[in-house]
Amino acid sequence: MPRPRRPRSAAPAILIAAGLLLSGCSAAAAQPGASHSPSAAKPVVIQNCDTKVTFAKAPQRVVSIKSTSTEILLALGLGDRIVGTAFQDGPVPAKWSAQAARLHSISNFMPSEEALLALEPDLVYSGWESAFSSDQAGTRAELAGLGVGSYVQPAACRTTGAPAKLSFHDIFDELDQVAAIFRVDDSKLIAQQKAELATVKKSTKGLTALWYSSGTDVPYVGAGTGAPELVMETVGLKNVAADVKQTWSSLGWESIVADDPDVIILIDATWNTAASKIQSLEANPATANLSAVKNHRFITLPFPASEAGVRTVDAAVSVSKQLKALGLG
């Protein structure tokens, strides 16, 4: 573990327990379901996973871990606060590419605590709760002791606090919380998201679908509680793995062949492209006769759009459009 450093005077006072709030300060709790632009003079208190965090002032230096956290900051106009990124899953949408080109990458994978602290952040915003461990970015308690706050995307909480089944309300709640932490207004962004979501035409054909993320011998698929399920429900597709009460899960080819999905949603990643998945599906005798494979009913999405975040609405819009292009909308 790196030698503790004295917190910089510009860093927010970020404390694990609410009882440690400075006396005389009134805390503004970030309540879900509404847009926030709280007073800069009031601390913002949030229960995040199993940790209560207090932001005495808006963070100025942020390290973002995972594409989803980076993209939420960019969507809120906070790209200038990002001093480092790690474990990015792919390119950002074109509308943010100019901002993203200026961002400093610490690591293509999980950053070490030493590399992270070298950037003197006052907040680490992660798309994985597991990032906060002693052998990776540091525990939340360790970071707080050094004056560094932490925030986990709520959909990624594993200790406690994750939604039982993700909804767009949950995604907008996260935008509200992040807006509250940074004392910015997210009302325009949420209005845009809701307007885009309203354009999605839900299929009424009763189609089934497989969300195929990665793997060949045993595929890794979108299961019944996370962003894949939310996107499929939104566009009117029945997820063949909906009964699996997880965000992601392994699913045997025998089960997939038995379900014979009408559509296969392919996640396109540099390490496992959509094209390679199609080639594998067509070459494998067990899957070559699937209806979706024989009729080339494939839908593709970039990996960063496959997890809960500001691109989940975009993913639903894209899947709906691709269904229509296949004559299945």
PLY file of the C-alpha trace (Angstrom):
ply
format ascii 1.0
element vertex 329
property float x
property float y
property float z
element edge 328
property int vertex1
property int vertex2
end_header
0.00 0.00 0.00
1.39 3.48 -0.86
2.49 5.74 1.95
-0.48 7.81 3.19
-0.46 11.36 1.96
-1.93 14.43 3.54
-5.21 15.31 1.78
-4.87 18.34 -0.48
-6.65 21.45 0.75
-8.81 21.46 -2.36
-10.07 17.91 -1.75
-13.62 17.46 -0.45
-14.08 16.12 3.05
-15.35 12.66 2.25
-16.23 10.56 5.26
-17.47 7.04 5.64
-19.90 7.61 8.50
-22.56 10.31 8.60
-21.73 10.85 12.25
-18.37 12.28 11.20
-19.95 15.27 9.47
-18.68 18.56 10.79
-21.02 19.99 13.38
-23.12 22.86 12.15
-23.22 21.64 8.54
-26.58 20.64 7.12
-26.33 17.72 4.71
-28.28 17.58 1.47
-29.15 13.94 0.89
-29.24 12.96 -2.79
-32.75 11.64 -3.22
-33.59 9.59 -6.30
-36.20 10.52 -8.84
-35.49 14.24 -9.25
-32.92 16.44 -10.96
-30.37 18.04 -8.67
-28.33 21.18 -8.60
-27.82 21.53 -4.83
-26.23 24.41 -3.06
-22.46 24.24 -3.18
-22.44 25.16 0.51
-24.24 22.00 1.64
-22.62 18.57 1.87
-24.22 15.83 -0.22
-24.68 12.54 1.63
-25.26 9.30 -0.29
-25.68 5.69 0.76
-23.70 3.92 -1.97
-23.60 0.11 -1.86
-22.58 -0.63 1.76
-20.86 2.71 2.29
-22.18 6.11 3.29
-20.20 8.89 1.62
-20.31 12.63 2.17
-19.23 15.17 -0.44
-18.59 18.52 1.22
-17.94 20.12 -2.16
-17.97 19.14 -5.82
-15.02 16.92 -6.79
-12.47 18.54 -9.08
-10.15 15.61 -9.90
-11.79 12.30 -10.81
-10.48 8.91 -11.85
-13.12 6.91 -13.72
-12.95 3.12 -13.89
-15.00 1.48 -16.68
-16.49 3.11 -19.77
-19.91 3.52 -18.18
-18.63 5.86 -15.45
-16.49 7.83 -17.90
-19.40 8.29 -20.29
-21.78 9.48 -17.58
-19.27 12.19 -16.66
-18.87 13.18 -20.32
-22.65 13.27 -20.80
-22.96 15.61 -17.81
-20.31 17.93 -19.24
-17.74 16.95 -16.62
-14.97 15.71 -18.88
-12.65 18.44 -17.64
-12.79 16.90 -14.15
-11.43 13.52 -15.30
-7.70 13.27 -14.54
-7.42 9.59 -15.41
-9.33 6.61 -16.75
-8.90 2.86 -16.44
-10.45 -0.32 -17.82
-12.24 1.38 -20.70
-14.25 -1.07 -22.79
-14.10 0.66 -26.16
-14.47 3.98 -27.97
-16.99 6.51 -26.73
-19.77 7.74 -29.07
-18.69 10.30 -31.65
-20.39 13.15 -29.79
-17.85 12.77 -26.94
-14.81 11.68 -28.95
-13.09 15.09 -28.86
-13.31 15.17 -25.05
-12.27 11.53 -24.73
-9.20 12.07 -26.90
-7.79 14.35 -24.22
-8.27 11.89 -21.36
-5.28 10.24 -19.70
-5.40 6.44 -19.46
-3.82 5.00 -16.33
-4.28 1.39 -17.39
-6.20 -0.73 -19.87
-7.10 -2.88 -16.90
-7.67 -2.23 -13.20
-5.34 0.47 -11.86
-3.14 -0.02 -8.83
-3.71 2.17 -5.81
-0.26 3.68 -6.29
-0.95 4.68 -9.92
-4.32 6.07 -8.94
-3.02 8.14 -6.01
-0.23 9.58 -8.16
-2.94 11.60 -9.94
-4.14 13.09 -6.64
-7.84 12.49 -7.28
-10.53 13.58 -4.88
-12.99 11.00 -6.28
-12.76 7.54 -7.82
-15.93 6.68 -9.76
-16.14 3.01 -10.66
-18.39 0.77 -12.70
-17.33 -2.15 -10.49
-17.52 -2.39 -6.72
-14.72 -4.96 -6.91
-12.32 -2.20 -8.01
-12.18 -1.10 -4.38
-10.01 -3.81 -2.89
-6.60 -3.67 -1.25
-4.91 -5.37 -4.20
-6.47 -3.09 -6.82
-7.51 0.57 -6.51
-7.58 0.42 -2.70
-10.43 -0.13 -0.28
-12.98 2.59 0.14
-11.93 3.09 3.76
-8.25 3.40 2.79
-9.04 5.95 0.11
-11.31 7.95 2.42
-8.51 8.10 4.97
-6.36 9.73 2.30
-9.03 12.29 1.39
-10.19 10.41 -1.73
-13.91 9.79 -2.16
-15.44 6.81 -3.89
-18.64 6.16 -5.79
-19.79 2.89 -7.36
-22.41 2.77 -10.06
-25.43 1.49 -8.09
-26.25 -1.18 -10.68
-22.79 -2.63 -9.99
-23.18 -2.87 -6.20
-22.61 -6.41 -4.96
-22.50 -6.01 -1.18
-25.92 -4.37 -0.99
-27.95 -1.71 -2.76
-28.14 -3.02 -6.32
-31.63 -2.99 -7.86
-33.31 -6.40 -7.83
-34.06 -5.81 -11.49
-32.68 -2.83 -13.37
-35.07 -0.18 -14.66
-34.57 3.12 -16.44
-35.67 4.75 -13.20
-32.54 3.26 -11.60
-30.33 4.63 -14.37
-31.84 8.10 -14.08
-31.39 7.91 -10.29
-27.66 7.42 -10.82
-27.55 10.47 -13.08
-29.33 12.41 -10.34
-26.83 11.28 -7.71
-23.79 12.11 -9.82
-25.31 15.48 -10.71
-25.84 16.14 -7.01
-22.26 15.17 -6.15
-20.90 17.61 -8.75
-23.56 20.30 -8.16
-24.68 20.31 -11.80
-28.12 20.13 -13.36
-28.96 16.88 -15.16
-32.52 17.80 -16.11
-31.67 18.44 -19.78
-29.78 15.14 -20.10
-32.61 13.14 -18.52
-35.20 14.90 -20.68
-33.16 13.96 -23.77
-32.88 10.36 -22.59
-36.61 10.11 -21.97
-37.41 11.65 -25.34
-35.15 9.13 -27.11
-36.69 6.29 -25.13
-40.16 7.41 -26.20
-39.20 6.82 -29.84
-38.69 3.07 -29.28
-41.39 1.04 -30.96
-42.01 -2.14 -28.99
-42.31 -5.27 -31.09
-45.53 -7.23 -30.57
-44.41 -10.33 -32.47
-43.50 -12.32 -29.35
-39.92 -12.83 -30.50
-37.31 -14.55 -28.35
-33.70 -13.40 -28.16
-30.26 -14.42 -26.91
-27.91 -11.69 -25.69
-24.53 -13.20 -26.57
-21.69 -11.32 -24.94
-18.64 -13.57 -25.13
-17.26 -17.09 -24.94
-17.37 -20.02 -27.35
-17.33 -23.31 -25.45
-19.75 -21.89 -22.89
-21.29 -18.56 -23.90
-21.62 -15.69 -21.46
-25.02 -14.08 -21.89
-27.22 -11.30 -20.63
-29.45 -12.79 -17.95
-32.62 -11.62 -16.21
-31.81 -8.66 -13.95
-29.48 -6.19 -15.69
-29.15 -3.90 -18.68
-29.52 -6.66 -21.32
-32.86 -7.71 -19.87
-34.00 -4.09 -19.63
-33.12 -3.41 -23.26
-34.81 -6.59 -24.50
-37.98 -5.94 -22.51
-38.07 -2.35 -23.76
-38.04 -3.42 -27.41
-40.44 -6.34 -26.93
-38.02 -9.27 -27.00
-38.27 -12.23 -24.62
-34.87 -13.08 -23.19
-34.18 -16.83 -23.28
-32.13 -16.38 -20.08
-34.71 -14.23 -18.29
-35.22 -16.81 -15.55
-31.58 -16.54 -14.45
-31.61 -13.99 -11.64
-28.29 -12.40 -12.43
-27.07 -9.59 -14.66
-24.77 -11.93 -16.61
-24.46 -15.69 -16.64
-22.97 -18.65 -18.43
-25.57 -20.57 -20.43
-25.00 -23.92 -22.09
-25.43 -24.36 -25.84
-27.86 -27.22 -25.17
-30.26 -24.81 -23.48
-29.84 -22.22 -26.23
-30.44 -24.79 -28.99
-33.55 -25.99 -27.18
-34.89 -22.41 -26.94
-33.95 -21.65 -30.58
-34.05 -17.84 -30.24
-35.58 -15.82 -33.07
-32.87 -13.15 -32.76
-29.31 -13.10 -31.44
-27.90 -9.86 -30.07
-24.13 -9.90 -30.52
-21.85 -7.77 -28.38
-18.98 -6.39 -30.45
-15.75 -6.10 -28.49
-12.16 -5.86 -29.66
-11.33 -9.08 -27.79
-14.40 -10.97 -29.10
-15.91 -9.32 -32.17
-19.44 -9.80 -33.46
-17.97 -11.11 -36.72
-16.01 -13.82 -34.89
-19.15 -14.85 -33.02
-21.10 -15.18 -36.28
-18.30 -17.25 -37.79
-18.32 -19.53 -34.75
-22.11 -19.89 -34.75
-22.15 -20.78 -38.44
-19.27 -23.25 -38.14
-20.56 -25.10 -35.09
-22.95 -27.93 -36.09
-24.81 -27.47 -32.80
-25.69 -23.84 -33.57
-25.62 -23.65 -37.38
-29.27 -24.72 -37.56
-30.56 -22.17 -35.08
-33.31 -20.10 -36.70
-31.46 -16.84 -36.02
-28.25 -18.20 -37.54
-29.84 -19.74 -40.64
-31.77 -16.53 -41.34
-28.92 -14.23 -40.31
-31.09 -12.46 -37.75
-28.26 -10.79 -35.87
-28.24 -7.48 -34.04
-24.96 -5.93 -32.93
-24.12 -3.55 -30.10
-20.75 -2.19 -28.96
-19.56 -3.59 -25.63
-19.67 -0.24 -23.74
-23.40 0.00 -24.52
-24.12 -3.37 -22.95
-23.86 -2.34 -19.31
-26.04 0.00 -17.28
-25.30 3.63 -18.01
-26.01 6.63 -20.14
-25.90 4.45 -23.27
-28.64 2.03 -22.19
-31.29 4.18 -23.85
-29.13 4.32 -27.00
-28.89 0.52 -26.92
-32.67 0.15 -26.79
-33.10 2.61 -29.66
-30.47 0.79 -31.72
-31.94 -2.67 -31.13
-35.40 -1.41 -32.06
-34.08 0.08 -35.30
-32.16 -3.06 -36.17
-35.23 -5.20 -35.54
-37.14 -3.01 -37.97
-34.37 -3.34 -40.55
-34.67 -7.13 -40.23
-38.42 -6.86 -40.81
-39.13 -7.83 -37.21
-40.07 -4.47 -35.72
0 1
1 2
2 3
3 4
4 5
5 6
6 7
7 8
8 9
9 10
10 11
11 12
12 13
13 14
14 15
15 16
16 17
17 18
18 19
19 20
20 21
21 22
22 23
23 24
24 25
25 26
26 27
27 28
28 29
29 30
30 31
31 32
32 33
33 34
34 35
35 36
36 37
37 38
38 39
39 40
40 41
41 42
42 43
43 44
44 45
45 46
46 47
47 48
48 49
49 50
50 51
51 52
52 53
53 54
54 55
55 56
56 57
57 58
58 59
59 60
60 61
61 62
62 63
63 64
64 65
65 66
66 67
67 68
68 69
69 70
70 71
71 72
72 73
73 74
74 75
75 76
76 77
77 78
78 79
79 80
80 81
81 82
82 83
83 84
84 85
85 86
86 87
87 88
88 89
89 90
90 91
91 92
92 93
93 94
94 95
95 96
96 97
97 98
98 99
99 100
100 101
101 102
102 103
103 104
104 105
105 106
106 107
107 108
108 109
109 110
110 111
111 112
112 113
113 114
114 115
115 116
116 117
117 118
118 119
119 120
120 121
121 122
122 123
123 124
124 125
125 126
126 127
127 128
128 129
129 130
130 131
131 132
132 133
133 134
134 135
135 136
136 137
137 138
138 139
139 140
140 141
141 142
142 143
143 144
144 145
145 146
146 147
147 148
148 149
149 150
150 151
151 152
152 153
153 154
154 155
155 156
156 157
157 158
158 159
159 160
160 161
161 162
162 163
163 164
164 165
165 166
166 167
167 168
168 169
169 170
170 171
171 172
172 173
173 174
174 175
175 176
176 177
177 178
178 179
179 180
180 181
181 182
182 183
183 184
184 185
185 186
186 187
187 188
188 189
189 190
190 191
191 192
192 193
193 194
194 195
195 196
196 197
197 198
198 199
199 200
200 201
201 202
202 203
203 204
204 205
205 206
206 207
207 208
208 209
209 210
210 211
211 212
212 213
213 214
214 215
215 216
216 217
217 218
218 219
219 220
220 221
221 222
222 223
223 224
224 225
225 226
226 227
227 228
228 229
229 230
230 231
231 232
232 233
233 234
234 235
235 236
236 237
237 238
238 239
239 240
240 241
241 242
242 243
243 244
244 245
245 246
246 247
247 248
248 249
249 250
250 251
251 252
252 253
253 254
254 255
255 256
256 257
257 258
258 259
259 260
260 261
261 262
262 263
263 264
264 265
265 266
266 267
267 268
268 269
269 270
270 271
271 272
272 273
273 274
274 275
275 276
276 277
277 278
278 279
279 280
280 281
281 282
282 283
283 284
284 285
285 286
286 287
287 288
288 289
289 290
290 291
291 292
292 293
293 294
294 295
295 296
296 297
297 298
298 299
299 300
300 301
301 302
302 303
303 304
304 305
305 306
306 307
307 308
308 309
309 310
310 311
311 312
312 313
313 314
314 315
315 316
316 317
317 318
318 319
319 320
320 321
321 322
322 323
323 324
324 325
325 326
326 327
327 328
